[in-house]
């Protein structure tokens, strides 16, 4: 039959300085040796690796005493290490492995570590695993040296715990204890959380009001932002369109003005060209001067002709007997001379001719009285003068013709000049009208640009960028602008009334709200956890109570049987003892003399529960009256404890039992009974026994001898009794 505990490994633990292995291939292993050899150290090692934390339970002052301290012949070691190797075929350990190795290690720095399958594990996590396998460092499954009467001298509550451990209920008891600790902790935490919630609730209400104001401000700012977007986008796009509407015709008008200005320039240049043709006027003046000269020349010639003709006529007509005095001739000549000079300023040819004719007639009249003379030379001179006069007259005619032609040309030119001047004035008028239109459009554009600049300033004053405004689309279904402006003005007033947002208050409100929500959630979680824990505790109580109650009757029957076997009669019984539960009831009395209420405590008894009931022992020994367990001898206490132990393992056998000299107080007969029981129960439970008793040794399948040399180090020697018997 396989064993649950397969091997024990020690290194540096107490007197086992070197690494020492104890193999347990059989159901009963006995460890023997002289006193002081260190055999009980093996039991201490088992107790230590299974979680014992108190040094006195390991027969030491401190846990540091567990490390081999050295001897004069053997140096000290730096750590103590104990490992247990278990067979996990029955899956008592929740590990998917055929073997489970549990190790505990302690170094001189005081660091204590547990390892399960070479993975470090905390003791609080290891205890439920050991409890599930019904392993413990104390109780009836591991009875140390001098504790053979452990069950008898323990309290009623301790006995119950021992029974529960053997029954495998320690796992549920640990869970219940843990749940109760968690419940107590949760209730304390719940009270703290509730107190914190109650403390921060008023401040949170204030912060919520402040935050609501700021949130309202945020909503107003959001709406205002929307209205501002609509308002400014509408005006921006409208002004942009208006400016574009003016820019295009303004550009066209400026282009037309440029063209018109070119036309005016060309017209002025043409007029300038006509003015440059004013040289014809000069030519006319020159002709006029030449004509005047010709007239003067003609006048002279005519004078000469008139004189000659007059002289000729005078000579021809003058009577022979008429003799004129010089004075008369001088007088008439002076008269003619004055008349001829007067003709110098005349321009009408006919008038000149008529005057000359008159002069000629007067001369002829004067000369008729003159005597005939030789007039050939005079006639020749008159002919020459007439030729000269004809030449001059011809020249005058040419000049007059040219002057008339020039005058006609000047008249046409003046007409064209006037036409062009009128055209130029018309164009200038058109240009002035264009300038007026352009000026008006420029003023309108400047006005629109000023409005746009004002709009941009207002937009930037809001902390917004023009890029943002330029990318906004125009809202077509915008409300009435006047209403929109009034709404914006009202909202700005509301924002001003609310004031600036205090980010610290908002942050504090958010943090407090988060904390309040967290605490509220924690409170709900704690309430739920408390409810769940109470349900769990109730279920565990029910499980422990039902399992304990169902096994307790069987244990009582076996206890009575083994008691009779040990004592040769009599009877024994275990019974539950309900403890008295007193609860402090705090009440407030009437006000005292100082006006303060007096608080007092009243103790009230409550009906105890069987879950907290301890285990009392009632025995009756043959031929002896026992009033209490204290009246029993040491051997009798050990026998009662052994009867209880075998009663328990007969109902619920643990995987193995560790017994350290539990048979020491027994006489030879009871020692024989003990060894027989060990042999019988080894079919159900593995035994590891430290003993000096021969009968117990005979029940063992393997013996380990422990000795100690002069170096103070324990050594082992194993002996398989089966081989020895063969």
Secondary structure, 3 states (H helix, E strand, C coil): CCCCEEEEEEECECCECCCEEEECCCCEEEEECCCCCCHHHHHHHHHHHCCCCCHHHHCCCCHHHHECCCECCECCCCEEEEEEEEECCCCCCCCCCCEEEEEEEEECCCCEEEEECCEEECHHHHHHHHHHCCCCCCCCCEECCCCCCHHHHCCHHHHHHHHHHHCCCHHHHHHHHHHHHHHHHHHHHHHHHHHHHHHHHHHHHHHHHHHHHHHHHHHHHHHHHHHHHHHHHHHHHHHHHHHHHHHHHHHHHHHHHHHHHHHHHHHHHHHHHHHHCCHHHHHHHHHHHHHHHHHHHHHHHHHHHHHHHHHHHHHHHCCCCCCCCHHHHHHHHHHHHHHHHHHHHCCCHHHHHHHHHHHHHHHHHHHHCCCCCCCHHHHHHHHHHHHHHHHHHHHHHHHHHHHHHHHHHHHHHHHHHHHHHHHHHHHHHHHHHHHHHHHHHHHHHHHHHHHHHHHHHHHHHCCCCHHHHHHCCCCCCCCCHHHHHHHHHHHHHHHHHHCCCCHHHHHHHHHHHHHHHHHHHHHHHHHHHHHHHHHHHHHHHHHHHHHHHHHHHHHHHHHHHHHHHHHCCCEEEEEEECCCEEEEEEEEEEECCCCCEEEEEEEEEECCCHHHCEEEEEEEECCECCCCHHHCCHHHHHHHHHHHHHHHHHHCCCCEEEEECCCCCCCHHHHHHHHHHHHHHCCCCEEEEECCCHHHHHHCCEEEEEEECCCCCEEEEEEEHHHHHC
